[in-house]
Amino acid sequence: MSSLLSSASIPVFKLMLGNLKVCLEKAQADASLRGFDAQVFFDYRLAPDMLPFKKQVLIACDAAKLCVARIAQIEAPKFEDNETDFAQLIERVSKTLAWISTVSPEAMDQGAGREITFAVGKTMTKTMKAEDYLTQWALPNMFFHITTTYTILRHNGVPLGKIDYLAGSLPA
């Protein structure tokens, strides 16, 4: 049995969500240092037709946990999407990381070849083999929302760099 699903998913989700958490923590600290309420980020959008900052964080978390759950055929935790401050957003990332850590690589790898059907937008669904779903949908989706979160923070002056995005949660 191939370990592609576990090795290409669980470590990547953990790394990138960990890096997202570091970016959120730096943004919260920067707002405090510069003397403004970090809540101003919550509704910020890069463009009028894009989802706001808060939603970018929530979707990044959901993309990871739902991918793992769908491939492993287990129930993902349900979060209420009612975060109202940075501490709660950071906790959301932490809860997602903690849950992903409970899923065994074997459960993921047993999903090899499995058909995954998932919602696309509000009215459509798509079906893909698990390997394709992971590499062509779930990972790019998570990266997109983490990148958008990072970009919103950078655009608003939070002192983040490429290293925060790529390796912010790795030991120095």
Stockholm file with secondary structure:
# STOCKHOLM 1.0

chainA/1-172         MSSLLSSASIPVFKLMLGNLKVCLEKAQADASLRGFDAQVFFDYRLAPDMLPFKKQVLIACDAAKLCVARIAQIEAPKFEDNETDFAQLIERVSKTLAWISTVSPEAMDQGAGREITFAVGKTMTKTMKAEDYLTQWALPNMFFHITTTYTILRHNGVPLGKIDYLAGSLPA
#=GR chainA/1-172 SS CCCHHHHTTHHHHHHHHHHHHHHHHHHHHHHHHHTSCGGGGTTCCSSTTSCCHHHHHHHHHHHHHHHHHHHHTCCCCCCCCCCCSHHHHHHHHHHHHHHHHHSCHHHHHTTTTCEEEEEETTTEEEEEEHHHHIIIIIHHHHHHHHHHHHHHHHHTTCCCCHHHHHHTTSCC
#=GC SS_cons         CCCHHHHTTHHHHHHHHHHHHHHHHHHHHHHHHHTSCGGGGTTCCSSTTSCCHHHHHHHHHHHHHHHHHHHHTCCCCCCCCCCCSHHHHHHHHHHHHHHHHHSCHHHHHTTTTCEEEEEETTTEEEEEEHHHHIIIIIHHHHHHHHHHHHHHHHHTTCCCCHHHHHHTTSCC
//
